[in-house]
Amino acid sequence: MKTIPSFLLKTSLVVLMSFSITIGTLAQDRANDEPRTSPNATVSQTIGTTDITITYGRPAVNDRTIFGDLVPYGEVWRTGANESTALVVSDDVTIEGNELEAGTYSLYTVPGKDKWTIIINSKLSWGTQYDKSKDVLRFTVEPQDTDFIERLLFYFEDVTNESATVVLRWDTTKVPFTINI
């Protein structure tokens, strides 16, 4: 009898967890079958043998001023649209020097002109039902100017077997943070 490699089991578990979180939230909070104005997206990356998955809503700029207006500076933002942005990590990791246990979290931010606070929170919810008492960790990073992009996008760059940089990008702003295993 063949055994399934542990990395395949972990990958399957992470994908199933992410899928069930998204489907469960949609089933609770979606009242119709119309297409979303801000469609959902999921991005995953394996770092070594650790799987990282981010599921989020992708709002569009739509000729609006985003940061400092639609998304005010100095206020907690759900960092996407619709449900909380979900961050699933299959193993314990370090994010910007902060230890984070394996699990499923929501990702919020506090945008600023010169620095952003990234918030990892244990509560997944619809919309802006942020609960500060559920914060697991907070850290600050510096935003960067970049080329325009219409829809919010998360992606991974500088991927190695020990680390990767998560990039949040929207409008003309890029906000990177590094995950190490």
Beta strands, then each sheet from edge to edge (+ up, - down):
strand 1: 40-47
strand 2: 50-57
strand 3: 85-89
strand 4: 93-95
strand 5: 98-100
strand 6: 103-110
strand 7: 116-121
strand 8: 135-141
strand 9: 144-157
strand 10: 163-180
sheet 1: 1+ 2- 3+ 6- 7+ 8-
sheet 2: 5+ 4- 10+ 9-
end
